[in-house]
């Protein structure tokens, strides 16, 4: 039987959430770093890009969509491993 988490009487430590300091860079520099990241890592999630590069997820979303619209990046809707 699995032990359920009880916040009042717990022997299980809750997960630790790591604080990430976002980098503040010009838009064009973020764009270049995202392009390079995608060249190196072929199949990525936007959240992975944001976490690894320490960019705001909203900025990553905006830049990725722009790169897709400009046919610089492609999209794969293949969820198989």
N, CA, C and O atoms as a printed pandas DataFrame, in Angstrom:
     atom_number atom_name residue_name chain_id  residue_number  x_coord  y_coord  z_coord
0              1         N          UNK        A               1    0.837   -1.175    0.000
1              2        CA          UNK        A               1    0.000    0.000    0.000
2              3         C          UNK        A               1    0.886    1.245    0.000
3              4         O          UNK        A               1    1.811    1.355    0.805
4              5         N          UNK        A               2    0.596    2.192   -0.918
5              6        CA          UNK        A               2    1.383    3.410   -1.010
6              7         C          UNK        A               2    1.069    4.348    0.146
7              8         O          UNK        A               2   -0.076    4.477    0.581
8              9         N          UNK        A               3    2.100    4.982    0.616
9             10        CA          UNK        A               3    1.927    5.938    1.697
10            11         C          UNK        A               3    1.510    7.279    1.096
11            12         O          UNK        A               3    2.202    7.807    0.226
12            13         N          UNK        A               4    0.399    7.826    1.546
13            14        CA          UNK        A               4   -0.076    9.097    1.029
14            15         C          UNK        A               4    0.538   10.239    1.822
15            16         O          UNK        A               4    0.861   10.095    3.001
16            17         N          UNK        A               5    0.691   11.356    1.165
17            18        CA          UNK        A               5    1.281   12.535    1.797
18            19         C          UNK        A               5    0.275   13.183    2.741
19            20         O          UNK        A               5   -0.835   13.516    2.326
20            21         N          UNK        A               6    0.642   13.361    3.980
21            22        CA          UNK        A               6   -0.187   14.008    4.990
22            23         C          UNK        A               6    0.602   15.209    5.499
23            24         O          UNK        A               6    1.614   15.050    6.181
24            25         N          UNK        A               7    0.138   16.404    5.168
25            26        CA          UNK        A               7    0.899   17.603    5.502
26            27         C          UNK        A               7    0.992   17.857    7.004
27            28         O          UNK        A               7    1.914   18.539    7.451
28            29         N          UNK        A               8    0.062   17.327    7.786
29            30        CA          UNK        A               8    0.097   17.552    9.228
30            31         C          UNK        A               8    1.027   16.585    9.950
31            32         O          UNK        A               8    1.645   16.943   10.953
32            33         N          UNK        A               9    1.126   15.370    9.443
33            34        CA          UNK        A               9    1.930   14.355   10.114
34            35         C          UNK        A               9    2.664   13.560    9.044
35            36         O          UNK        A               9    2.243   12.466    8.669
36            37         N          UNK        A              10    3.759   14.120    8.561
37            38        CA          UNK        A              10    4.407   13.500    7.414
38            39         C          UNK        A              10    5.841   13.100    7.704
39            40         O          UNK        A              10    6.615   13.849    8.302
40            41         N          UNK        A              11    6.168   11.902    7.265
41            42        CA          UNK        A              11    7.548   11.437    7.290
42            43         C          UNK        A              11    8.168   11.556    5.907
43            44         O          UNK        A              11    9.340   11.235    5.710
44            45         N          UNK        A              12    7.371   12.022    4.953
45            46        CA          UNK        A              12    7.825   12.168    3.574
46            47         C          UNK        A              12    8.117   13.643    3.331
47            48         O          UNK        A              12    7.299   14.503    3.658
48            49         N          UNK        A              13    9.275   13.935    2.762
49            50        CA          UNK        A              13    9.613   15.318    2.447
50            51         C          UNK        A              13    8.937   15.733    1.152
51            52         O          UNK        A              13    9.010   15.008    0.160
52            53         N          UNK        A              14    8.283   16.885    1.144
53            54        CA          UNK        A              14    7.669   17.355   -0.103
54            55         C          UNK        A              14    8.757   17.730   -1.104
55            56         O          UNK        A              14    9.896   17.975   -0.704
56            57         N          UNK        A              15    8.436   17.779   -2.387
57            58        CA          UNK        A              15    9.450   18.127   -3.387
58            59         C          UNK        A              15    9.965   19.545   -3.173
59            60         O          UNK        A              15    9.233   20.427   -2.727
60            61         N          UNK        A              16   11.222   19.742   -3.496
61            62        CA          UNK        A              16   11.839   21.061   -3.383
62            63         C          UNK        A              16   11.715   21.748   -4.731
63            64         O          UNK        A              16   12.090   21.192   -5.763
64            65         N          UNK        A              17   11.193   22.949   -4.709
65            66        CA          UNK        A              17   11.062   23.729   -5.935
66            67         C          UNK        A              17   12.273   24.643   -6.020
67            68         O          UNK        A              17   12.522   25.457   -5.130
68            69         N          UNK        A              18   13.016   24.494   -7.103
69            70        CA          UNK        A              18   14.235   25.270   -7.276
70            71         C          UNK        A              18   13.901   26.623   -7.891
71            72         O          UNK        A              18   13.169   26.701   -8.877
72            73         N          UNK        A              19   14.436   27.673   -7.311
73            74        CA          UNK        A              19   14.217   29.011   -7.842
74            75         C          UNK        A              19   15.199   29.254   -8.979
75            76         O          UNK        A              19   16.392   28.977   -8.851
76            77         N          UNK        A              20   14.696   29.766  -10.078
77            78        CA          UNK        A              20   15.527   30.044  -11.247
78            79         C          UNK        A              20   15.574   31.553  -11.455
79            80         O          UNK        A              20   14.536   32.213  -11.479
80            81         N          UNK        A              21   16.757   32.088  -11.604
81            82        CA          UNK        A              21   16.910   33.501  -11.911
82            83         C          UNK        A              21   16.911   33.651  -13.425
83            84         O          UNK        A              21   17.777   33.112  -14.114
84            85         N          UNK        A              22   15.927   34.392  -13.936
85            86        CA          UNK        A              22   15.809   34.568  -15.381
86            87         C          UNK        A              22   16.864   35.546  -15.876
87            88         O          UNK        A              22   17.192   36.525  -15.206
88            89         N          UNK        A              23   17.383   35.260  -17.055
89            90        CA          UNK        A              23   18.365   36.155  -17.662
90            91         C          UNK        A              23   17.635   37.229  -18.458
91            92         O          UNK        A              23   16.657   36.945  -19.150
92            93         N          UNK        A              24   18.109   38.438  -18.357
93            94        CA          UNK        A              24   17.526   39.549  -19.097
94            95         C          UNK        A              24   18.451   39.889  -20.262
95            96         O          UNK        A              24   19.516   40.480  -20.081
96            97         N          UNK        A              25   18.023   39.503  -21.455
97            98        CA          UNK        A              25   18.822   39.730  -22.658
98            99         C          UNK        A              25   17.964   40.426  -23.703
99           100         O          UNK        A              25   16.736   40.361  -23.638
100          101         N          UNK        A              26   18.597   41.094  -24.669
101          102        CA          UNK        A              26   17.831   41.667  -25.772
102          103         C          UNK        A              26   17.106   40.564  -26.550
103          104         O          UNK        A              26   17.572   39.426  -26.617
104          105         N          UNK        A              27   15.973   40.919  -27.127
105          106        CA          UNK        A              27   15.123   39.972  -27.852
106          107         C          UNK        A              27   15.902   39.211  -28.923
107          108         O          UNK        A              27   15.790   37.989  -29.023
108          109         N          UNK        A              28   16.691   39.932  -29.724
109          110        CA          UNK        A              28   17.440   39.282  -30.812
110          111         C          UNK        A              28   18.458   38.270  -30.288
111          112         O          UNK        A              28   18.680   37.234  -30.915
112          113         N          UNK        A              29   19.068   38.559  -29.156
113          114        CA          UNK        A              29   20.030   37.614  -28.576
114          115         C          UNK        A              29   19.310   36.368  -28.065
115          116         O          UNK        A              29   19.804   35.253  -28.228
116          117         N          UNK        A              30   18.137   36.556  -27.444
117          118        CA          UNK        A              30   17.339   35.406  -27.008
118          119         C          UNK        A              30   16.976   34.545  -28.207
119          120         O          UNK        A              30   17.048   33.317  -28.155
120          121         N          UNK        A              31   16.588   35.203  -29.277
121          122        CA          UNK        A              31   16.190   34.495  -30.499
122          123         C          UNK        A              31   17.342   33.646  -31.026
123          124         O          UNK        A              31   17.140   32.485  -31.381
124          125         N          UNK        A              32   18.538   34.207  -31.082
125          126        CA          UNK        A              32   19.710   33.470  -31.564
126          127         C          UNK        A              32   20.043   32.286  -30.654
127          128         O          UNK        A              32   20.382   31.207  -31.138
128          129         N          UNK        A              33   19.948   32.485  -29.356
129          130        CA          UNK        A              33   20.237   31.390  -28.424
130          131         C          UNK        A              33   19.205   30.272  -28.549
131          132         O          UNK        A              33   19.543   29.095  -28.433
132          133         N          UNK        A              34   17.958   30.639  -28.785
133          134        CA          UNK        A              34   16.910   29.628  -28.959
134          135         C          UNK        A              34   17.138   28.846  -30.246
135          136         O          UNK        A              34   16.977   27.626  -30.261
136          137         N          UNK        A              35   17.506   29.524  -31.318
137          138        CA          UNK        A              35   17.799   28.841  -32.585
138          139         C          UNK        A              35   18.949   27.856  -32.390
139          140         O          UNK        A              35   18.865   26.710  -32.832
140          141         N          UNK        A              36   20.008   28.290  -31.741
141          142        CA          UNK        A              36   21.167   27.421  -31.502
142          143         C          UNK        A              36   20.784   26.244  -30.608
143          144         O          UNK        A              36   21.212   25.116  -30.853
144          145         N          UNK        A              37   19.994   26.496  -29.589
145          146        CA          UNK        A              37   19.542   25.432  -28.692
146          147         C          UNK        A              37   18.764   24.379  -29.480
147          148         O          UNK        A              37   18.956   23.180  -29.280
148          149         N          UNK        A              38   17.894   24.829  -30.367
149          150        CA          UNK        A              38   17.082   23.897  -31.162
150          151         C          UNK        A              38   17.925   23.125  -32.171
151          152         O          UNK        A              38   17.586   21.993  -32.516
152          153         N          UNK        A              39   19.008   23.713  -32.645
153          154        CA          UNK        A              39   19.921   22.992  -33.553
154          155         C          UNK        A              39   20.613   21.849  -32.815
155          156         O          UNK        A              39   20.788   20.759  -33.359
156          157         N          UNK        A              40   20.999   22.112  -31.587
157          158        CA          UNK        A              40   21.715   21.110  -30.796
158          159         C          UNK        A              40   20.774   20.029  -30.278
159          160         O          UNK        A              40   21.087   18.841  -30.355
160          161         N          UNK        A              41   19.641   20.431  -29.760
161          162        CA          UNK        A              41   18.652   19.516  -29.185
162          163         C          UNK        A              41   17.493   19.411  -30.168
163          164         O          UNK        A              41   16.673   20.325  -30.258
164          165         N          UNK        A              42   17.418   18.332  -30.890
165          166        CA          UNK        A              42   16.469   18.205  -32.000
166          167         C          UNK        A              42   15.001   18.236  -31.593
167          168         O          UNK        A              42   14.192   18.880  -32.261
168          169         N          UNK        A              43   14.647   17.560  -30.518
169          170        CA          UNK        A              43   13.243   17.483  -30.108
170          171         C          UNK        A              43   13.128   18.042  -28.697
171          172         O          UNK        A              43   13.531   17.397  -27.729
172          173         N          UNK        A              44   12.578   19.235  -28.588
173          174        CA          UNK        A              44   12.513   19.901  -27.287
174          175         C          UNK        A              44   11.121   20.460  -27.019
175          176         O          UNK        A              44   10.328   20.692  -27.932
176          177         N          UNK        A              45   10.860   20.662  -25.759
177          178        CA          UNK        A              45    9.650   21.343  -25.327
178          179         C          UNK        A              45   10.009   22.792  -25.006
179          180         O          UNK        A              45   11.140   23.089  -24.622
180          181         N          UNK        A              46    9.041   23.684  -25.165
181          182        CA          UNK        A              46    9.306   25.091  -24.864
182          183         C          UNK        A              46    9.729   25.280  -23.411
183          184         O          UNK        A              46   10.565   26.130  -23.107
184          185         N          UNK        A              47    9.155   24.494  -22.527
185          186        CA          UNK        A              47    9.518   24.611  -21.108
186          187         C          UNK        A              47   10.972   24.193  -20.873
187          188         O          UNK        A              47   11.636   24.742  -19.995
188          189         N          UNK        A              48   11.469   23.229  -21.647
189          190        CA          UNK        A              48   12.878   22.827  -21.533
190          191         C          UNK        A              48   13.788   23.968  -21.977
191          192         O          UNK        A              48   14.803   24.249  -21.341
192          193         N          UNK        A              49   13.414   24.618  -23.071
193          194        CA          UNK        A              49   14.201   25.754  -23.560
194          195         C          UNK        A              49   14.235   26.845  -22.495
195          196         O          UNK        A              49   15.299   27.366  -22.160
196          197         N          UNK        A              50   13.066   27.183  -21.969
197          198        CA          UNK        A              50   12.979   28.238  -20.955
198          199         C          UNK        A              50   13.816   27.895  -19.725
199          200         O          UNK        A              50   14.549   28.744  -19.217
200          201         N          UNK        A              51   13.711   26.669  -19.248
201          202        CA          UNK        A              51   14.469   26.266  -18.056
202          203         C          UNK        A              51   15.967   26.237  -18.312
203          204         O          UNK        A              51   16.745   26.770  -17.520
204          205         N          UNK        A              52   16.375   25.621  -19.409
205          206        CA          UNK        A              52   17.806   25.473  -19.682
206          207         C          UNK        A              52   18.484   26.809  -19.979
207          208         O          UNK        A              52   19.616   27.039  -19.552
208          209         N          UNK        A              53   17.797   27.690  -20.708
209          210        CA          UNK        A              53   18.388   28.983  -21.057
210          211         C          UNK        A              53   18.061   30.066  -20.034
211          212         O          UNK        A              53   18.574   31.182  -20.112
212          213         N          UNK        A              54   17.203   29.726  -19.076
213          214        CA          UNK        A              54   16.758   30.660  -18.038
214          215         C          UNK        A              54   16.081   31.887  -18.644
215          216         O          UNK        A              54   16.367   33.026  -18.275
216          217         N          UNK        A              55   15.162   31.618  -19.596
217          218        CA          UNK        A              55   14.347   32.660  -20.214
218          219         C          UNK        A              55   12.924   32.538  -19.702
219          220         O          UNK        A              55   12.498   31.468  -19.269
220          221         N          UNK        A              56   12.198   33.637  -19.754
221          222        CA          UNK        A              56   10.780   33.625  -19.415
222          223         C          UNK        A              56   10.040   32.752  -20.427
223          224         O          UNK        A              56   10.273   32.861  -21.631
224          225         N          UNK        A              57    9.151   31.888  -19.940
225          226        CA          UNK        A              57    8.424   30.969  -20.818
226          227         C          UNK        A              57    7.589   31.726  -21.847
227          228         O          UNK        A              57    7.468   31.282  -22.988
228          229         N          UNK        A              58    7.016   32.853  -21.461
229          230        CA          UNK        A              58    6.237   33.663  -22.402
230          231         C          UNK        A              58    7.091   34.177  -23.548
231          232         O          UNK        A              58    6.646   34.195  -24.696
232          233         N          UNK        A              59    8.322   34.597  -23.246
233          234        CA          UNK        A              59    9.247   35.052  -24.292
234          235         C          UNK        A              59    9.605   33.906  -25.228
235          236         O          UNK        A              59    9.641   34.083  -26.446
236          237         N          UNK        A              60    9.870   32.735  -24.665
237          238        CA          UNK        A              60   10.211   31.562  -25.475
238          239         C          UNK        A              60    9.048   31.219  -26.399
239          240         O          UNK        A              60    9.251   30.963  -27.586
240          241         N          UNK        A              61    7.845   31.215  -25.866
241          242        CA          UNK        A              61    6.646   30.912  -26.655
242          243         C          UNK        A              61    6.522   31.887  -27.827
243          244         O          UNK        A              61    6.281   31.476  -28.962
244          245         N          UNK        A              62    6.689   33.178  -27.545
245          246        CA          UNK        A              62    6.581   34.207  -28.587
246          247         C          UNK        A              62    7.653   34.024  -29.662
247          248         O          UNK        A              62    7.355   34.092  -30.855
248          249         N          UNK        A              63    8.884   33.795  -29.245
249          250        CA          UNK        A              63    9.990   33.640  -30.193
250          251         C          UNK        A              63    9.829   32.366  -31.013
251          252         O          UNK        A              63   10.026   32.391  -32.228
252          253         N          UNK        A              64    9.478   31.263  -30.379
253          254        CA          UNK        A              64    9.287   30.000  -31.103
254          255         C          UNK        A              64    8.195   30.150  -32.154
255          256         O          UNK        A              64    8.362   29.703  -33.289
256          257         N          UNK        A              65    7.082   30.774  -31.787
257          258        CA          UNK        A              65    6.002   30.969  -32.760
258          259         C          UNK        A              65    6.443   31.841  -33.927
259          260         O          UNK        A              65    6.060   31.588  -35.069
260          261         N          UNK        A              66    7.241   32.859  -33.652
261          262        CA          UNK        A              66    7.776   33.705  -34.718
262          263         C          UNK        A              66    8.697   32.892  -35.636
263          264         O          UNK        A              66    8.626   33.020  -36.858
264          265         N          UNK        A              67    9.550   32.066  -35.053
265          266        CA          UNK        A              67   10.465   31.245  -35.850
266          267         C          UNK        A              67    9.709   30.217  -36.692
267          268         O          UNK        A              67   10.122   29.901  -37.807
268          269         N          UNK        A              68    8.619   29.703  -36.164
269          270        CA          UNK        A              68    7.788   28.767  -36.930
270          271         C          UNK        A              68    7.106   29.500  -38.076
271          272         O          UNK        A              68    7.090   29.011  -39.206
272          273         N          UNK        A              69    6.540   30.678  -37.791
273          274        CA          UNK        A              69    5.867   31.475  -38.830
274          275         C          UNK        A              69    6.829   31.875  -39.942
275          276         O          UNK        A              69    6.435   31.958  -41.105
276          277         N          UNK        A              70    8.095   32.125  -39.586
277          278        CA          UNK        A              70    9.115   32.513  -40.567
278          279         C          UNK        A              70    9.788   31.307  -41.220
279          280         O          UNK        A              70   10.751   31.470  -41.968
280          281         N          UNK        A              71    9.291   30.098  -40.945
281          282        CA          UNK        A              71    9.837   28.846  -41.479
282          283         C          UNK        A              71   11.303   28.618  -41.112
283          284         O          UNK        A              71   12.038   27.963  -41.852
284          285         N          UNK        A              72   11.717   29.152  -39.984
285          286        CA          UNK        A              72   13.068   28.895  -39.489
286          287         C          UNK        A              72   13.079   27.608  -38.677
287          288         O          UNK        A              72   14.049   26.851  -38.709
288          289         N          UNK        A              73   12.000   27.367  -37.953
289          290        CA          UNK        A              73   11.827   26.125  -37.199
290          291         C          UNK        A              73   10.611   25.389  -37.730
291          292         O          UNK        A              73    9.653   25.999  -38.204
292          293         N          UNK        A              74   10.666   24.080  -37.644
293          294        CA          UNK        A              74    9.523   23.256  -38.014
294          295         C          UNK        A              74    8.863   22.699  -36.766
295          296         O          UNK        A              74    9.425   22.730  -35.671
296          297         N          UNK        A              75    7.666   22.192  -36.958
297          298        CA          UNK        A              75    6.910   21.625  -35.842
298          299         C          UNK        A              75    6.636   20.172  -36.134
299          300         O          UNK        A              75    6.244   19.808  -37.242
300          301         N          UNK        A              76    6.848   19.344  -35.126
301          302        CA          UNK        A              76    6.486   17.924  -35.239
302          303         C          UNK        A              76    5.411   17.641  -34.223
303          304         O          UNK        A              76    5.588   17.887  -33.030
304          305         N          UNK        A              77    4.313   17.131  -34.688
305          306        CA          UNK        A              77    3.237   16.743  -33.784
306          307         C          UNK        A              77    3.265   15.249  -33.540
307          308         O          UNK        A              77    2.236   14.631  -33.270
308          309         N          UNK        A              78    4.439   14.681  -33.635
309          310        CA          UNK        A              78    4.649   13.257  -33.415
310          311         C          UNK        A              78    5.020   13.060  -31.953
311          312         O          UNK        A              78    6.112   13.437  -31.528
312          313         N          UNK        A              79    4.116   12.474  -31.192
313          314        CA          UNK        A              79    4.353   12.307  -29.767
314          315         C          UNK        A              79    4.971   10.961  -29.421
315          316         O          UNK        A              79    5.117   10.628  -28.245
316          317         N          UNK        A              80    5.333   10.186  -30.435
317          318        CA          UNK        A              80    5.963    8.899  -30.149
318          319         C          UNK        A              80    7.395    9.119  -29.695
319          320         O          UNK        A              80    8.012   10.141  -29.994
320          321         N          UNK        A              81    7.903    8.150  -28.975
321          322        CA          UNK        A              81    9.264    8.279  -28.434
322          323         C          UNK        A              81   10.277    7.760  -29.417
323          324         O          UNK        A              81   11.476    7.785  -29.139
